[in-house]
Amino acid sequence: MPWIDAPHEEDWEDDRLRAAVTDPRWSRVDWIMRVHALDPRSVEAHHVLYRQAMRGTPGLPKVDREIIALLVSKANQCHY
């Protein structure tokens, strides 16, 4: 949970954008996307980058791609 007071997804003004970033498996918006919702252009840019990064490995489940991203970030000493 972030320390930034992020708007709940039900309070977003842009229903199209909220629908685009809602995780279909869990029917919710991830915290990072909620923080980005403070600036709608930011959430859209993040979502485009995320989709592109996750699309490159269709044979690998999403959870595995997320774990790989976490490990690479840790190896690069990047706060994930």
N, C-alpha and C positions, 0 to 999 in steps of 0.2 A: 504494500500500500504506500503510495507516495505521500510526502509531506505537503505537497501542493494541494490546495483545495480544488479538486477537479469536479466539473459538473457531472452529475449522474446522467447516464445516456438518455433517460426519459425526459430530461430537461433540454436536450439539444434542439435548436431551432431548425436544423437541416435534417429532415427525416431521410432523405435520399442518402446523405453521407453516413448517418447512423446505421442505416440498413447495410451499406457497403462494408462497414468495418465491424459489424456484429459477427462474432464467431458462431457459425451455424451449428457447430457441435454442442456448444454450451449455451447458446442463445443469450450471450452477453458481450459487452465491449470490454476488451482488456484495459487495464489501468493506464498503460502508456498511451493508448488512443484517447482515453478520457482526459488525460493531461493535455494532449495536443488539441483537444476540442476547445481549449481557451482561444485558439487561433484556427478557425476552420481551414485556412489555406495550409497550415502546418499539418493538420490531420490528414488532409488529402495527399500532400506530398509524401508523408511518412507511409501512408497506405500503398501508394504506387511503388515506392522503393521496396517495401516489405513483400508485396505480391511478386515483384520481379525476382527478388532474392529467393523466395520460396518456390517459385515456378521451375527453377533450374534442375530440380531433382525429383521428377514425378514418381520414381519408384521407391522413394524414401518417405516414410510417414512423417507428418508434420511435427510430431513430438520429437522424432529423431533429428530433424533439421534444426529444431529449436535448441536441443541439447548440444549439437555441433556448434551452433552460433554462440552459445554460452561458453563452451570450452575454448573456442577461438578467441573470444573477447577476453577471457581470463588469461590465456597465453600471451595476448597482446597488451595485457595490463590495462584493458579498457573496461570501465564500469558498465556492465550490461544492464 
